[in-house]
């Protein structure tokens, strides 16, 4: 009787684990930032549904010889932590989900989403 109960409990637990949804691999929404392109023109760029828990160096400003981006706006459903340096290095600041923003004084080169 104990063996049947143990087997039934194990099968039930396995079925529960298999039916659980996998964790999301991306934050949903857009993350926008402002930067100056190579021609000196002010631009606004965005990351759509960025991957979670993965450092993203902003492609337009990853090179230290360029001006960093500024005025980040987090319209994703995850907290965005922005960094002053590429590869998520240097000083950092967190932006809340769904509308967190910072002024042009905050200079950024990379971001990671929780």
matplotlib code that plots the C-alpha trace (Angstrom):
import matplotlib.pyplot as plt

x = [0.0, 2.8, 4.5, 1.4, 0.9, 4.6, 4.3, 1.1, 2.6, 5.7, 3.7, 1.4, 4.4, 6.0, 2.8, 2.5, 6.1, 5.6, 2.5, 4.0, 4.8, 8.4, 9.8, 9.6, 12.8, 12.0, 10.6, 7.5, 7.3, 9.8, 12.9, 13.8, 16.8, 18.2, 21.6, 23.6, 24.4, 27.7, 26.5, 25.7, 21.9, 19.9, 18.0, 15.7, 16.2, 14.5, 14.7, 11.5, 10.8, 14.4, 15.8, 15.7, 18.7, 21.1, 23.3, 22.6, 25.1, 23.3, 24.6, 24.8, 26.8, 28.8, 32.1, 33.6, 34.6, 31.0, 28.8, 26.7, 22.9, 20.6, 17.0, 16.1, 12.5, 11.4, 8.0, 8.6, 7.1, 10.4, 12.8, 15.6, 19.0, 21.0, 24.8, 27.2, 29.6, 29.3, 28.9, 26.9, 29.9, 30.2, 27.7, 24.1, 20.5, 17.3, 14.1, 10.8, 8.6, 5.8, 7.0, 10.2, 12.3, 15.3, 16.5, 19.2, 21.7, 21.7, 24.3, 24.0, 25.7, 24.1, 21.1, 19.8, 16.2, 15.0]
y = [0.0, 2.4, 1.7, 2.6, 5.8, 6.8, 6.1, 8.0, 11.0, 10.9, 10.7, 13.5, 15.8, 15.1, 15.9, 19.2, 20.2, 19.4, 21.5, 24.7, 27.4, 28.0, 31.3, 34.2, 34.8, 38.4, 41.6, 42.7, 46.2, 48.8, 50.4, 53.7, 56.0, 59.0, 59.3, 61.2, 59.3, 59.5, 62.4, 64.4, 64.0, 63.4, 60.1, 58.0, 54.2, 51.4, 47.8, 45.8, 42.9, 42.7, 39.5, 39.2, 38.6, 39.3, 42.3, 44.4, 46.9, 49.6, 49.2, 52.9, 53.8, 50.7, 52.3, 54.5, 57.0, 57.9, 59.9, 57.8, 57.5, 59.5, 59.9, 56.2, 55.2, 51.8, 50.8, 47.1, 44.9, 44.3, 46.5, 47.9, 48.5, 50.8, 51.1, 53.9, 51.6, 48.9, 45.3, 46.3, 47.9, 51.0, 53.1, 51.9, 53.0, 51.1, 52.1, 50.7, 48.8, 50.4, 54.0, 54.4, 57.1, 59.3, 62.7, 63.5, 63.8, 60.0, 58.7, 55.0, 52.4, 49.2, 47.7, 44.5, 43.5, 41.5]
z = [0.0, 0.8, -2.5, -4.4, -2.4, -3.0, -6.7, -7.0, -5.2, -7.4, -10.6, -9.4, -8.5, -11.9, -13.7, -11.8, -12.6, -16.3, -16.4, -14.9, -17.4, -18.2, -17.0, -19.5, -21.4, -22.2, -20.7, -22.5, -23.9, -25.1, -23.5, -25.2, -24.9, -26.7, -28.3, -30.9, -34.1, -36.0, -38.0, -34.9, -35.2, -32.1, -32.2, -30.1, -30.2, -28.5, -27.5, -28.1, -25.8, -24.5, -23.1, -19.3, -17.1, -20.0, -20.2, -23.3, -24.5, -26.4, -29.9, -30.8, -27.7, -26.8, -28.0, -25.3, -28.1, -28.6, -26.4, -24.0, -24.3, -22.0, -21.0, -20.6, -20.4, -19.2, -20.7, -20.1, -17.4, -15.7, -13.7, -15.9, -14.4, -16.5, -16.4, -17.2, -18.9, -21.6, -20.5, -17.4, -15.7, -13.7, -11.8, -12.2, -11.6, -11.6, -13.5, -12.3, -14.7, -16.8, -17.1, -15.1, -16.6, -16.0, -17.2, -19.8, -16.9, -16.6, -19.0, -20.0, -22.2, -21.2, -19.5, -17.9, -17.2, -14.2]

ax = plt.figure().add_subplot(projection="3d")
ax.plot(x, y, z, "-o")
ax.set_aspect("equal")
plt.show()
